[in-house]
């Protein structure tokens, strides 16, 4: 790590702390040459492999903009979308991979989107799961209904 003041090619770490979101490390450093202190922030890079083969940095904003289209007209706030994007990024980072296919990101959006809004989930799933017919929509809706019935049956009654 080069000192930003005197360009000395080394520095000593004085303190390390995890950022509030847990995705970065802030290090306080001191240059052994000039003695000045400075801070660095380190993050693990995450890259997306597009269908065309191009690799680009992961972006929560792209998740939000893609999901926003599926949520048009639905009671979903910008804060909800930001939280969804954060959950998706955390689940991807938890896998330990540094590169992920764009389609896999789309698939990883589905579970948290389903919890957020089922209509938006169906809209988004129709693209990422390649719904080709009404039967595909019917099967997805039937699965949601079965899961709702199961969830209702599992709720303990009061009394």
Residue pairs with C-beta under 8 A, 6 or more apart in sequence:
1 10
1 11
1 29
1 40
2 8
2 9
2 11
3 10
3 11
3 31
3 33
3 34
3 36
3 38
4 38
5 31
5 34
5 36
5 38
6 31
6 33
6 34
6 36
8 31
8 32
8 33
8 34
10 31
10 32
10 33
11 29
11 30
11 31
11 32
11 38
12 29
12 30
12 31
12 32
13 27
13 28
13 29
14 28
14 29
14 30
14 37
15 27
15 28
16 25
16 26
16 27
16 28
17 25
17 26
18 24
18 25
18 26
19 25
19 26
19 41
21 86
23 43
23 44
23 89
23 93
24 41
24 42
24 43
25 41
25 42
25 43
26 39
26 40
26 41
27 39
27 40
27 41
27 42
28 37
28 38
28 39
29 37
29 38
29 39
29 40
30 36
30 37
31 37
31 38
44 93
44 98
45 57
45 98
46 57
46 58
46 89
46 92
46 93
46 97
46 98
46 99
46 100
47 55
47 56
47 57
47 58
47 98
47 99
47 100
48 55
48 56
48 57
48 58
48 59
48 99
48 100
48 101
48 102
48 105
49 55
49 99
49 100
49 101
49 102
50 56
50 102
51 102
51 103
55 99
58 89
58 92
58 100
58 105
60 82
60 85
60 86
60 88
60 89
61 85
63 84
63 85
63 88
63 89
63 105
63 109
64 78
64 81
64 82
64 84
64 85
66 106
66 109
66 124
67 81
67 84
67 85
67 109
67 113
67 120
67 124
68 81
69 123
70 113
70 120
70 121
70 123
70 124
71 81
71 117
71 120
74 117
74 119
74 120
75 117
76 116
76 117
76 120
80 116
84 109
84 112
84 113
84 116
87 112
88 105
88 108
88 109
88 112
91 108
92 100
92 105
92 108
103 128
106 124
106 127
106 128
107 128
107 129
109 124
109 128
110 121
110 124
110 125
110 128
110 129
113 120
113 121
113 124
114 121
114 144
118 144
122 137
122 140
122 141
122 144
125 131
125 140
126 136
126 137
129 136
129 140
130 136
131 137
131 140
